[in-house]
Amino acid sequence: MNITVYLGAFQGNDPLLGDAVRELGTWIGESGKSLVYGGSKSGLMGEIAKSVLNAGGKVTGVEPEFFIEKNLQYEALTNIIITKDIPQRKKKMIELGDAFIAFPGGTGTLEEITEVMSMVSLKRINAPCILYNLNGYYNGLKTLLNHMIEMGLSTENRQQGIYFAENLSQIKELLAQIG
């Protein structure tokens, strides 16, 4: 199983983020699953790649050309795919994924996971889309999705396949139930 993880190129200011991302990466590596991610060596992105590799797992980084030009790529990856730009990168990361996880991140993470959410909603992707709601990070988004249903602008059926997980145990349970 390829798990595409979207997450930030910054560390954040909560030490729990680093601990949780290393725990996620270690589990991916030890469980025989593979990581697909944005390919950067910095921040939480670098932490997850390193933890998967240290646990004996495989990591595919999908990087736009400008990452290479700015020397942002993680060199020790199992596989590096270089794309022309961010739209091609997003497309390739979706193509490679069997499941999708949004770890806490910034605007890029939000933009990437909302594209996956939309494709799941439109039934263009038949894969779980999990928002890792660590310490309530995605509570605002959860409230917004419920508000869309309340306003008649979305439905529970449309949002089927979009999940919120509070911890790694819940992520494991969701992935075990689904595939």
Summary of the structure (lengths in Angstrom):
residues: 179
radius of gyration: 15.5
end to end distance: 9.0
largest distance: 47.7
contacts: 597
relative contact order: 0.16
helix: 47%
strand: 20%
